[in-house]
Every structure is written in C-alpha cells, then in structure tokens.
Amino acid sequence: MPDLPSSLKGWYERKSSLLVERGVKIGIFDSPEGRDKNSFGVSLELDSRISYLTVWDSGEVQISSIDLDTDLAPKEEYRESVPEGDLLVIADNLATWVFRT
C-alpha cells in the first residue's frame, strides 16, 4: 500500500511556492506520531473557494470543497484504498478548482 501522507507531503512541497505566489492561503495538518492511523492534510483557500484534502496511511482519502459564494455546505467525498497516482490527480484537481472563476 502506498504511503499517502508522504505522497501528499511531496505534492505540497512541489506545489506550495507556486500556489502561495498566486495568492492561495495554505494550511497543513499532520497527525501526531503513534496514532493508529497517521494522516496528513492540506487546505487551499483563495477568495471564496476552500478545499481540504486529508489522507491516511491506511489508504483512505477525504476530499472537501466549498465555494462560500454559491454553496451552503461543502461537497465531500470519502474514498478507500486510493492509489498514489489517483491521489496526485485529486490534489491537482483541487488546486485547479480553487483558481476557477
């Protein structure tokens, strides 16, 4: 099973400078060591659009996005056993979504 927290951390390290240059506020969330399931999460915020992506070392992924100008509740999706390649596509898609007008 791929190490999704490490994969998302790598994605964040590669993309964060460009995202910040474009005005995105980024938050990162790393679970304390020793948890039954370790996780890592990234939030991206630009104007009214906010996305969250959280991954666990169990292969689970939680995807959330909201446009505060048009949505009253976030769109959320939970997936089990996500391959690393799919995770990177999800992360890129969320970053692209934040920039849509």
C-alpha positions, 0 to 999 in steps of 0.5 A: 500500500502506498504511503499517502501522507508522504505522497501528499507531503511531496505534492505540497512541497512541489506545489506550495511556492507556486500556489502561495505566489498566486495568492492561495492561503495554505494550511497543513495538518499532520497527525501526531506520531503513534496514532493508529492511523497517521494522516496528513492534510492540506487546505487551499483557500483563495477568495471564496473557494476552500478545499481540504484534502486529508489522507491516511496511511491506511489508504483512505482519502477525504476530499472537501470543497466549498465555494462560500459564494454559491454553496451552503455546505461543502461537497465531500467525498470519502474514498478507500484504498486510493492509489498514489497516482489517483491521489496526485490527480485529486490534489491537482484537481483541487488546486485547479478548482480553487483558481476557477472563476 
